[in-house]
Amino acid sequence: MVVILETVAAHPEGVTLSALARMVGIPKSTVHTLTQGLLATDYLYERAGLLFLGPGIELLTMPLGDHQLERLAHDELERLAADTGETAQLAVRSGDNLVVIDQVESAQEIRYAVPLRSRRPLLTTSMGKLFLADLGAGELTSFLKERGELATPSGKTILAERDTIRESGVAFNLEESVAGVCAAGAAVRGASGKVVAALVVAGPAARVRPQAEAIAARLRVTAQRLSARLSRG
């Protein structure tokens, strides 16, 4: 499996299963079986018939600074969950996805939660919008065009919301990715000023939507405090 991962890593533009089999000199049927296991464990992911390194590898090799992020953020997540009554999450970008690396679930019987290290889409989530809005205008347009999303509802939404998200530091997902679930997110910035993570509060739409602005204000303060702590090291 190591040679498969090394080969995929050498092709950041993605590689097809057939090409991968030729490169590693293993029958395609065997490579297919091996890659299924790697896909299931998030060491690889597939998009449009191409294989890429997945978040499992990125998190396995996460640098010290990102472990520090988890350590510093966990108590903030606990406070957010206690103050809002909803699930609080910390996510980082991994390619075209976000990976939830920490989570404190709501204590309420009906709540929203995801498995740790699960992938979430960039385009339709509040956490993803924060990373996309951090791109330059030209970068964002190119990103959407390359993925065929420029004229889709999701693509048009992030283009329309980009400036507001950049100015406010918060983004919303009002049932855009999961019916009945709303979320607000705030950007955590590193010493360079770039977005390095997203803090999110998510829960049933009936509870979150009416207090979305209040949750966003709470998230903004928390994200600013966490950003300052990260910058100090």
C-alpha positions as CSV (number, residue, x, y, z in Angstrom):
1,M,0.0,0.0,0.0
2,V,2.9,2.3,0.6
3,V,3.9,2.3,-3.0
4,I,0.4,3.2,-4.0
5,L,0.3,6.2,-1.6
6,E,3.8,7.3,-2.7
7,T,2.7,7.2,-6.4
8,V,-0.5,9.1,-5.8
9,A,1.4,11.7,-3.7
10,A,3.8,12.2,-6.7
11,H,0.7,13.2,-8.8
12,P,-1.1,16.0,-7.0
13,E,-3.2,16.5,-10.2
14,G,-4.8,13.1,-9.6
15,V,-4.3,9.7,-11.2
16,T,-6.7,7.2,-12.6
17,L,-6.8,3.6,-11.4
18,S,-5.5,2.3,-14.7
19,A,-2.6,4.7,-14.7
20,L,-1.8,3.9,-11.1
21,A,-1.7,0.1,-11.8
22,R,0.7,0.7,-14.7
23,M,3.0,2.9,-12.6
24,V,3.2,0.5,-9.6
25,G,3.4,-2.6,-11.8
26,I,0.5,-4.4,-10.0
27,P,-2.6,-5.9,-11.7
28,K,-5.5,-3.4,-11.9
29,S,-7.8,-5.8,-10.0
30,T,-5.3,-5.9,-7.1
31,V,-4.8,-2.1,-7.1
32,H,-8.6,-1.7,-7.1
33,T,-8.9,-3.9,-4.0
34,L,-6.1,-2.1,-2.2
35,T,-7.4,1.4,-3.1
36,Q,-10.9,0.5,-1.7
37,G,-9.3,0.0,1.7
38,L,-7.4,3.3,1.4
39,L,-10.6,5.1,0.3
40,A,-12.5,3.7,3.2
41,T,-9.9,4.9,5.7
42,D,-9.6,8.4,4.1
43,Y,-6.0,7.9,3.0
44,L,-7.2,8.4,-0.5
45,Y,-10.2,10.2,-2.0
46,E,-11.7,10.0,-5.5
47,R,-13.1,12.8,-7.6
48,A,-14.1,12.6,-11.3
49,G,-12.4,9.2,-11.7
50,L,-9.1,10.5,-10.3
51,L,-7.4,9.4,-7.0
52,F,-5.8,11.9,-4.6
53,L,-4.2,11.8,-1.2
54,G,-7.0,12.0,1.4
55,P,-7.3,13.8,4.8
56,G,-6.2,10.6,6.6
57,I,-2.7,11.1,5.4
58,E,-2.7,14.8,6.0
59,L,-4.0,14.4,9.6
60,L,-1.5,11.5,10.2
61,T,1.3,13.8,9.3
62,M,-0.2,16.9,10.9
63,P,2.5,19.3,12.0
64,L,3.0,20.4,15.6
65,G,1.3,23.7,15.1
66,D,-2.0,22.0,14.1
67,H,-1.8,19.7,17.2
68,Q,-1.4,22.9,19.1
69,L,-4.5,24.2,17.4
70,E,-6.6,21.2,18.6
71,R,-5.2,21.6,22.2
72,L,-5.9,25.3,22.3
73,A,-9.3,25.0,20.7
74,H,-10.9,22.2,22.7
75,D,-11.8,24.3,25.8
76,E,-13.2,27.0,23.4
77,L,-15.4,24.3,21.9
78,E,-16.6,23.2,25.3
79,R,-17.6,26.8,26.1
80,L,-19.4,27.3,22.8
81,A,-21.4,24.1,23.2
82,A,-22.3,25.0,26.8
83,D,-23.2,28.6,25.9
84,T,-25.2,27.9,22.7
85,G,-26.7,24.5,23.6
86,E,-25.6,23.2,20.2
87,T,-22.7,21.1,18.8
88,A,-19.4,23.0,18.4
89,Q,-16.8,21.8,15.8
90,L,-13.3,22.6,14.7
91,A,-12.4,21.9,11.1
92,V,-9.4,22.3,8.8
93,R,-9.1,22.3,5.0
94,S,-7.9,19.2,3.2
95,G,-7.9,19.7,-0.6
96,D,-11.5,20.3,-1.8
97,N,-12.9,19.2,1.6
98,L,-13.0,20.2,5.2
99,V,-12.1,17.7,7.9
100,V,-13.7,17.9,11.4
101,I,-10.8,17.4,13.8
102,D,-12.5,18.1,17.1
103,Q,-16.1,18.3,18.3
104,V,-18.1,18.8,21.4
105,E,-21.6,17.5,21.0
106,S,-24.7,19.2,22.2
107,A,-26.2,17.7,25.4
108,Q,-29.7,18.0,23.8
109,E,-31.5,14.8,22.8
110,I,-32.0,16.0,19.2
111,R,-28.7,17.4,17.9
112,Y,-26.4,17.5,15.0
113,A,-23.0,15.7,15.0
114,V,-20.6,14.1,12.5
115,P,-17.9,11.4,13.0
116,L,-14.5,12.9,13.8
117,R,-12.2,13.2,10.7
118,S,-15.2,13.1,8.5
119,R,-15.0,15.2,5.3
120,R,-17.4,18.0,4.6
121,P,-17.7,19.9,1.3
122,L,-16.2,23.4,0.9
123,L,-18.9,25.0,-1.2
124,T,-22.1,24.5,0.8
125,T,-20.9,24.5,4.4
126,S,-20.3,27.6,6.7
127,M,-16.8,26.2,7.5
128,G,-16.0,25.8,3.8
129,K,-17.2,29.3,2.9
130,L,-14.7,30.8,5.3
131,F,-11.8,29.2,3.5
132,L,-13.1,30.0,0.0
133,A,-13.8,33.6,1.0
134,D,-10.2,33.9,2.1
135,L,-9.1,33.3,-1.6
136,G,-8.5,36.2,-3.8
137,A,-11.3,37.1,-6.2
138,G,-9.4,35.7,-9.2
139,E,-8.4,32.6,-7.2
140,L,-12.0,31.9,-6.2
141,T,-13.3,32.3,-9.7
142,S,-10.6,29.9,-11.0
143,F,-11.4,27.4,-8.3
144,L,-15.0,27.4,-9.2
145,K,-14.4,27.3,-12.9
146,E,-12.0,24.3,-12.7
147,R,-14.6,22.3,-10.8
148,G,-17.6,23.3,-13.0
149,E,-19.2,25.2,-10.2
150,L,-19.0,28.8,-11.5
151,A,-22.6,28.9,-12.6
152,T,-24.2,26.5,-10.1
153,P,-26.3,27.9,-7.2
154,S,-23.5,27.1,-4.7
155,G,-20.9,28.8,-6.8
156,K,-23.1,31.9,-7.3
157,T,-23.7,32.0,-3.5
158,I,-20.1,32.0,-2.5
159,L,-19.3,34.7,-5.1
160,A,-22.1,36.8,-3.8
161,E,-21.2,36.3,-0.1
162,R,-17.4,36.5,-0.4
163,D,-16.9,40.2,0.5
164,T,-19.4,40.0,3.4
165,I,-17.7,36.9,4.8
166,R,-14.2,38.5,4.5
167,E,-15.4,41.6,6.3
168,S,-17.3,39.9,9.1
169,G,-15.2,36.8,9.6
170,V,-18.4,34.7,9.8
171,A,-20.4,32.5,7.4
172,F,-23.7,30.8,7.5
173,N,-25.1,27.5,6.2
174,L,-28.9,27.7,6.3
175,E,-29.9,24.2,5.3
176,E,-27.7,24.4,2.2
177,S,-26.0,21.0,2.8
178,V,-28.3,19.1,5.2
179,A,-32.0,19.6,5.3
180,G,-33.2,20.7,8.7
181,V,-29.7,21.7,9.9
182,C,-28.3,25.2,10.2
183,A,-24.8,26.3,11.1
184,A,-22.7,29.4,11.7
185,G,-18.9,29.5,11.4
186,A,-16.1,31.8,12.2
187,A,-12.5,32.0,10.8
188,V,-9.5,31.2,12.9
189,R,-6.4,32.9,11.5
190,G,-2.7,32.0,12.0
191,A,0.2,34.4,12.4
192,S,0.2,35.1,8.7
193,G,-3.4,36.3,8.8
194,K,-4.6,33.4,6.6
195,V,-7.5,31.2,7.6
196,V,-6.1,28.0,9.2
197,A,-9.3,26.6,10.7
198,A,-13.0,27.2,11.2
199,L,-15.0,27.1,14.4
200,V,-18.6,26.1,13.8
201,V,-21.8,25.8,15.8
202,A,-24.5,23.6,14.2
203,G,-27.8,22.2,15.2
204,P,-31.5,21.7,14.2
205,A,-32.7,24.6,12.0
206,A,-35.7,25.2,14.3
207,R,-33.3,26.2,17.1
208,V,-30.3,27.6,15.3
209,R,-31.9,29.8,12.6
210,P,-33.7,32.2,15.1
211,Q,-30.4,32.8,17.0
212,A,-28.0,32.5,14.1
213,E,-26.8,36.1,14.4
214,A,-26.2,35.8,18.2
215,I,-24.3,32.5,17.7
216,A,-22.2,34.2,15.0
217,A,-21.3,37.0,17.3
218,R,-20.3,34.5,20.0
219,L,-18.2,32.6,17.4
220,R,-16.5,35.8,16.2
221,V,-15.3,36.6,19.6
222,T,-14.1,33.1,20.3
223,A,-12.3,32.8,16.9
224,Q,-10.5,36.1,17.5
225,R,-9.4,34.9,20.9
226,L,-8.2,31.6,19.5
227,S,-6.4,33.4,16.6
228,A,-4.6,35.6,19.1
229,R,-3.5,32.6,21.2
230,L,-2.2,30.8,18.0
231,S,-0.2,33.9,17.0
232,R,1.4,34.0,20.4
233,G,2.3,30.3,20.1
